[in-house]
Amino acid sequence: MPNIMLRKQDGILTGYIAKRDLEAQVTSLEFEEQDRWGGKLTLSNGDCFYFEPLPAPPSLPITIRMRRG
Protein backbone atom coordinates (compact mmCIF):
# COMPACT_ATOMS: atom_id res chain seq x y z
CA MET A 1 0.00 0.00 0.00
CA PRO A 2 1.95 2.99 -1.27
CA ASN A 3 1.74 6.57 -0.08
CA ILE A 4 0.85 8.81 -3.02
CA MET A 5 1.18 12.58 -2.97
CA LEU A 6 -1.54 14.34 -4.94
CA ARG A 7 -1.05 17.90 -6.12
CA LYS A 8 -2.25 20.28 -8.82
CA GLN A 9 0.26 21.66 -11.27
CA ASP A 10 -1.01 24.18 -13.81
CA GLY A 11 -4.57 22.97 -13.11
CA ILE A 12 -3.66 19.30 -13.72
CA LEU A 13 -3.97 16.77 -10.89
CA THR A 14 -0.82 14.65 -10.58
CA GLY A 15 0.23 11.78 -8.35
CA TYR A 16 3.75 11.12 -7.10
CA ILE A 17 4.89 7.72 -5.76
CA ALA A 18 8.18 8.24 -3.90
CA LYS A 19 9.17 4.54 -3.70
CA ARG A 20 9.15 4.35 -7.49
CA ASP A 21 10.19 7.97 -8.11
CA LEU A 22 7.21 8.19 -10.46
CA GLU A 23 5.07 11.23 -11.16
CA ALA A 24 2.08 10.81 -13.47
CA GLN A 25 -1.08 12.67 -14.36
CA VAL A 26 -4.30 11.49 -12.76
CA THR A 27 -6.51 10.50 -15.70
CA SER A 28 -9.61 9.60 -13.67
CA LEU A 29 -10.93 9.98 -10.15
CA GLU A 30 -14.14 8.19 -9.19
CA PHE A 31 -15.65 11.04 -7.14
CA GLU A 32 -14.88 14.74 -7.65
CA GLU A 33 -17.91 16.27 -5.95
CA GLN A 34 -18.19 18.85 -3.15
CA ASP A 35 -19.55 16.24 -0.69
CA ARG A 36 -17.33 13.30 -1.76
CA TRP A 37 -13.83 13.22 -3.25
CA GLY A 38 -11.68 10.17 -4.01
CA GLY A 39 -12.34 6.47 -4.58
CA LYS A 40 -10.70 4.76 -7.56
CA LEU A 41 -7.82 6.74 -9.04
CA THR A 42 -6.10 5.96 -12.35
CA LEU A 43 -2.72 7.38 -13.39
CA SER A 44 -1.62 8.06 -16.97
CA ASN A 45 0.78 5.10 -16.87
CA GLY A 46 -2.18 2.74 -16.28
CA ASP A 47 -1.68 2.14 -12.53
CA CYS A 48 -4.92 2.05 -10.51
CA PHE A 49 -5.28 2.75 -6.80
CA TYR A 50 -8.14 3.10 -4.32
CA PHE A 51 -8.66 5.16 -1.18
CA GLU A 52 -11.79 5.80 0.86
CA PRO A 53 -13.56 8.90 -0.45
CA LEU A 54 -13.04 12.02 1.65
CA PRO A 55 -16.08 14.06 2.78
CA ALA A 56 -14.88 17.12 0.82
CA PRO A 57 -12.12 18.03 -1.65
CA PRO A 58 -8.85 18.37 0.32
CA SER A 59 -6.39 21.20 0.36
CA LEU A 60 -3.60 20.12 -2.02
CA PRO A 61 -0.88 18.87 -1.87
CA ILE A 62 -1.88 15.88 0.25
CA THR A 63 -0.31 12.46 0.81
CA ILE A 64 -2.73 9.52 1.04
CA ARG A 65 -2.04 5.84 1.70
CA MET A 66 -3.76 3.90 -1.11
CA ARG A 67 -4.44 0.29 -2.03
CA ARG A 68 -3.71 -1.06 -5.46
CA GLY A 69 -6.98 -1.22 -7.33
C-alpha positions as CSV (number, residue, x, y, z in Angstrom):
1,M,0.0,0.0,0.0
2,P,2.0,3.0,-1.3
3,N,1.7,6.6,-0.1
4,I,0.9,8.8,-3.0
5,M,1.2,12.6,-3.0
6,L,-1.5,14.3,-4.9
7,R,-1.1,17.9,-6.1
8,K,-2.2,20.3,-8.8
9,Q,0.3,21.7,-11.3
10,D,-1.0,24.2,-13.8
11,G,-4.6,23.0,-13.1
12,I,-3.7,19.3,-13.7
13,L,-4.0,16.8,-10.9
14,T,-0.8,14.7,-10.6
15,G,0.2,11.8,-8.3
16,Y,3.8,11.1,-7.1
17,I,4.9,7.7,-5.8
18,A,8.2,8.2,-3.9
19,K,9.2,4.5,-3.7
20,R,9.2,4.3,-7.5
21,D,10.2,8.0,-8.1
22,L,7.2,8.2,-10.5
23,E,5.1,11.2,-11.2
24,A,2.1,10.8,-13.5
25,Q,-1.1,12.7,-14.4
26,V,-4.3,11.5,-12.8
27,T,-6.5,10.5,-15.7
28,S,-9.6,9.6,-13.7
29,L,-10.9,10.0,-10.2
30,E,-14.1,8.2,-9.2
31,F,-15.7,11.0,-7.1
32,E,-14.9,14.7,-7.6
33,E,-17.9,16.3,-5.9
34,Q,-18.2,18.8,-3.1
35,D,-19.5,16.2,-0.7
36,R,-17.3,13.3,-1.8
37,W,-13.8,13.2,-3.2
38,G,-11.7,10.2,-4.0
39,G,-12.3,6.5,-4.6
40,K,-10.7,4.8,-7.6
41,L,-7.8,6.7,-9.0
42,T,-6.1,6.0,-12.4
43,L,-2.7,7.4,-13.4
44,S,-1.6,8.1,-17.0
45,N,0.8,5.1,-16.9
46,G,-2.2,2.7,-16.3
47,D,-1.7,2.1,-12.5
48,C,-4.9,2.0,-10.5
49,F,-5.3,2.8,-6.8
50,Y,-8.1,3.1,-4.3
51,F,-8.7,5.2,-1.2
52,E,-11.8,5.8,0.9
53,P,-13.6,8.9,-0.4
54,L,-13.0,12.0,1.6
55,P,-16.1,14.1,2.8
56,A,-14.9,17.1,0.8
57,P,-12.1,18.0,-1.6
58,P,-8.8,18.4,0.3
59,S,-6.4,21.2,0.4
60,L,-3.6,20.1,-2.0
61,P,-0.9,18.9,-1.9
62,I,-1.9,15.9,0.3
63,T,-0.3,12.5,0.8
64,I,-2.7,9.5,1.0
65,R,-2.0,5.8,1.7
66,M,-3.8,3.9,-1.1
67,R,-4.4,0.3,-2.0
68,R,-3.7,-1.1,-5.5
69,G,-7.0,-1.2,-7.3
